[in-house]
């Protein structure tokens, strides 16, 4: 779905992919995957398949609303957009459920991960130690954040499709609740 080069790609050759896998059956459920790779030595245009490191996976009910927005911020952290559960109107309210990664923007430190872990939780995340809240969450209440990027002022922008009324282009603030499924657009 998307790819992001590490800010120090010229030195470490690391890049990250967000993709879907699985057939969607009970024995092979569909899931979205965030994985890190290293480009081949001497050929930065080719990834080394043997370098694959799974950073995060999320099982999904179907292939819709995977999300996939992926970018590095000016702080060097990796921002990841996860879509909701794809049911009309998000009846389970996963986008508002802080125990779920679905319907969220995550912020991960993939550069300074502790031994044996694929990422660290940035100390700047809004809820790094709040009981009942996934510490990876940067913002919540999004439907299907398929594109993201930072502007020259350091603001994180996201494209998010509407369901019934409006498509959205949003600025994502730290700890922001974009409102889905309680509201969409303005």
N, C-alpha and C positions, 0 to 999 in steps of 0.2 A: 504494500500500500504506500509506504514511504521510506525514505532513507535520510540519514543525517550523518555528515562527516564530523568527527571529533574536532574541537577547536585546534588541537595540536596534531591534526592529521599528517602534516608534513613531517613531523618527527615520529609519531607513534603508529601511523598508518591505520588507525582504528576508525571503523564506521559502524553504524547501527541501522538495522532493518526492522520494520514493523510489517508483519504479514499474517495471513490466515492459513490454517492447516486443518486437516481432518475432513472426513466426508459428511459429518453431521448425523451419523447413526449412533445408536446407544453404545455400540462397541468402539466407535471411532468418532467421538464428539468433535464438533468444530471448535477451534480455539484460536485466539489471536496470540501472537508471539512477538515479543521484543527480544531481539538477539544482537549481540555484538560480534564483529568480525575484524580481522586484520587483513590489509591488502598484501599481496605477494611482494616479497622483497625484490626490488628491481623492476616491478611492474605495478604501480599504484592504481592502474585501471582494472586490475583483476583481484577479486577477493580470494582468500585462502579458505576453502571449505573446511579444512581441518582446524581452523582457528575458531569455529563457531562456539559461542558461549550464550546459552539461554539466560536472559536477564529476568524475564517475567512472562508468565502465560496467564490467560484468562479464558476459561471455558465460556462459550456463547451458545445460546439456544439455536441461533441460525446465523447465516452469513451477513445479514443486514446489520447496520449500525456497529461496525467494528471500530469505528473511529479511525485512528491512524495518523493524526497530526503528530509530527515529530520534529523537534528542533532543539538546538542548544541556545541557551540564553547568554547574555553578556556576563553573567555570573559563572559561566562554564558548566552549568547544570543542564541535564537533559530533561526536556519537557515533553510529555507524552499524553496524547488525547485518547481516552477510551470511550467508546459509544455506550449507549444504554442497552437495555435488553431487546430492543427492536419491536416490542409489542406496542400496538397503537396506544398513545397517551401514557405509556410507561405505567401500567396499572399497579405494579409492585413498588413504584416510586424508588427504583434503585438509584436514580440520579440524585436523589435527596438522602439516600441511606449512606451514612459515612462509614459503615462497615464494609461497603462494596467498592470495588475499583471502577465499576461500570458507571458511565455518565460523569466521568471526572477528568480533570487535568492533573497529571502527576508531575512531580519534580523529583528527579533522582540524581545522585552524585555517582556517576559511573567511573570517575577518575580516581577517587580516593576510597574505593570499596575495602572494607576490612577483609582479612584473610578468610577464605571460604565462602564469601558472599559476593554476589554479582554487582551490588550497589550499596551505597550508604544513604541514609536519610539526611538531607541537608538540615543544618541547625536553623536555617531561615524558613523552613516549612512551617505553616501555621499551627499544625497540631502534632508535633513530633512525639509527644508523650501523653496525649489525651486518651484516656480509656474509652474504648468503643469507637475510635476513629482510626482509620488506616493512616499511618504516618506519611505515606507517599503522597497523599492528597494535597494539592496546591489550591485547587478551586473545584467547585462542583455545580451540579444542576445544568449539565450540557446534554444535548441529544446525540449528536454524532460528529464530534470535532475532527473533521477530515483534513483540514489544513491549518497550520499555525506558523507564526513567525514573529520575530521581534523587529520593531522599527528603530530608527536612529536615536530615538529618545529612550529606548529601553522598554517600551510598552509591548506586551504580548497580545497579538491579534489572532483571532480564530474565525474560521468559516464554519457555520453550523446550520444544517438544513432545518427548515421549519417543517411542521407536519400539516397544519391546516391553514395558517394565515400568512406567515412571513418567513423568508430565509433570513439568516442573521449573519452579521459581521460584528464581532464583539471584541472589546478590550477585556482581557482577563486579569482582574486584580488578584493579588494575594488574598487568600481566604474568601474569594468572591463566590457568591451563589448566583448563577445566571438564571435560575428560576425554573428550569425544565423539571418536571412536566406541569408545574403549577401555572406557568405562563410561557409564552414564546414571543420573541421579538420585543416590541416596545410595550 
